[in-house]
Amino acid sequence: MSNAKRSMLTFAAALLLPQVAVAQANDESSRKIAGGGISVAGWMGKIDDKEVAAGQVLSNAKLAGDAKKMTVTTGPAVTYWNPANKATGDYTIKATFNEPQFMNVNSHAHPYGLVIGGSDLGSDNQSYLYCAAYGDGRFIVRGMGPAPFQMNGRGEANPAINKAAGKLSPVTQEIAMSVKGDKVSCAINGTVVGTYDKAAVVGAGKLKSTDGVYGLRFGHNTDATVTGLTMTKP
């Protein structure tokens, strides 16, 4: 085989890699967690509509522990919140996520992170914005209005995001979401990785407001602990 043909085949394979990753993500079914449910006082949850369509229920994921240290084990992709946790105006929500065994039950990295601007959570009209990190060095910012809307596509890499040393290795991310003036930003491990105009996330089909309930967002088939969930005002 000539060098030119070999180079063309290598280039074509590289173009297919993202498509293969997406196909793997779509093909991987969500497990069911024995003894699942929510045992943290005051907290509630809702799994994604596509998980419901696949026959999953909220009790197939697990939120345990207490407000100081929560353990999340999924199961179906899920959003958790305590309706008493609300933020308005300018604020910062922060928490530390530890994945003790990266990709322990999946074939590719899955995200976990923070939710802000929650409105009508648990209903068909719920809306919120989340920023989540992957243990392979990527992050995703996505909203849920009546329908999902993406702020940075299917995610992007950033050197601030910690990478696990390998499968079953631990990885930790400190994630913060801030609203300041007309901007919404996500910082991971102390570095702002994405900033968006408030007008881009609030409006018809998107958030009702950046004011609202804050909480947690976990992709399917993921195990992690959450500590230091706090809200601060400037």
Secondary structure, 3 states (H helix, E strand, C coil): CCHHHHHHHHHHHHHHHHHHHHHHHHHCCCCCCCCCEECCCCCEEEECHHHHHCCCCHHHEEEEECCCEEEEEECCCEEEEEEEEEECCCEEEEEEEEECCCCCCCCCCCCEEEEEEEECCCCCCCEEEEEEECCECEEEEEEECCCEEECCCCCEECCCCCECCCCCCCEEEEEEEEEECCEEEEEECCEEEEEEEHHHHECCCCECCCCEEEEEEECCCEEEEEEEEEEECC
